[in-house]
Amino acid sequence: MTLLNHQYNVGFKYLHSSRTGNPSENWVREEHQSSLIWLLRTWEDKDYWYIEFFNGDAFDVYPIETIVPETILDQIRTDNKTFLYLANTHEAFLDIIEPLYKSLVFEAGIPAHKIYIANEAADLGKAVKKYADENNFEYMNVEWILEFEESMSIRAQQLGLNMENMLLPKTYDKRYLNFNRRWRLHRPTLVALLKARNLLDQGYVSLARSDDCSGWSNIWWWIKEHHSNDPEISKLLSDNEQHIINMPELYLDTDELVENKADLEYRSLYLYQNTLLSVVTETTFYTNSNMNNARFLSEKIFKPIAVGHPFVFMTVPKSLELLRELGYKTFHPFIDESYDNEFNDYERLKKIIKEIEKICNYSHAEIEEFIKNVRPICEHNQNMIKSKTAPFLRGDDPKCEILHEHFVRKLL
């Protein structure tokens, strides 16, 4: 049993199709080694043809018959040991399900149970089950990849991270740390509200021109419109509009915010060491049906965990619950984490702002008490993430199943 791509001496295709329907964003890359492959499994239980893809319509743009040899497709359709493995690399899209069923099951005639789909969305299995049950279809196999946890686990060991310089009893001129790159709606909204509440200068915050080419001039209308149903947020934005939209670009450890490095760099450590709290603005936040509302644990949350920093997690509800399932501890009651159970986006946002404000207003004595309470939790979390690759084992080692146990979870 093996990876059939190797047997046929071909690479692993990565299919990129545009989420906006722009044909110029469609392209195919062939790799002869993928960082994900040996993280996922040893590939010894069955025969697999492995493909990575970006968007659910990948096989509408690039029909499966043009990607997989005909003999292999016949085996996938008919025998009991050959499977198609589809990795939605680095992403947590839930809207991939319907187009994959359409292009692969109905049009290409591949039985659903012969297909594996895997991405970073913890609820992909629930979404597949819901879609299949509603339409009386059989299930695809679903796996949850925790590639970002794995990469930060490795990085924590490479940097030799420990708690030696973290959460020391000293004066903190800046109370919180908030990294932002792409202008996803909740990120500039948070920065705008921090500015409106006179909290921006009390933290280290980045927000500047990125690869999405957004700025206050072309996103301000969206922020105001999206939050117009909440009188409190709407008033804060309106009353402080000129102060917000005339803010300079905000940089921290780098002024290069175009490339997505998804890494923890040594030059950033001082920012954690000189703040009390990370405000982690994850990829997802809003629960609206027209937005990707998947629970997604990217490198953004595993960075403060690896460094040993307390955090508020600005994302969709029940995401702290996910972290606890993975063995990490969170910070209630020292941080009010009721925001994680709040499904009203406006109320969840206001609760997060309230916690940031509380930290910003701490006296020296309150800071010392906070550190005393949260430091053991941070130490536990740091030890937990480092232990998951201790030692770090790759796929050519027969004991590499330790990686699969920690970083890939079968959902369906």
Secondary structure, 3 states (H helix, E strand, C coil): CCEHHHHCCCCEEEEECCCCCCHHHCEEEEECCCCCHHHHCCCCCCEEEEEEECCCCHHHHCCHHHCCCHHHHHHHHHCCCEEEEEECCCCCCCCCHHHHHHHHHHHCCCCHHHEEEEECECCHHHHHHHHHHHHCCCCCEEEEECHHHHHHHHHHHHCCCCCCCCCCCCCCCCCEEECCCCCCCHHHHHHHHHHHCCCHHHEEECECCCCCCCCHHHHHHHHHHHCCCCHHHHHHHHHCHHHHHCCCCECCCCCCCCCCCCCCCHHHHHHHHCCCEEEEECCCCCCCCCCCCCCECCHHHHHHHHHCCCEEEECCCCHHHHHHHCCCCCCCCCCCCHHHHCCCHHHHHHHHHHHHHHHHCCCHHHHHHHHHHHHHHHHHHHHHHHHCCCCCCCCCCCCCHHHHHHHEEECC
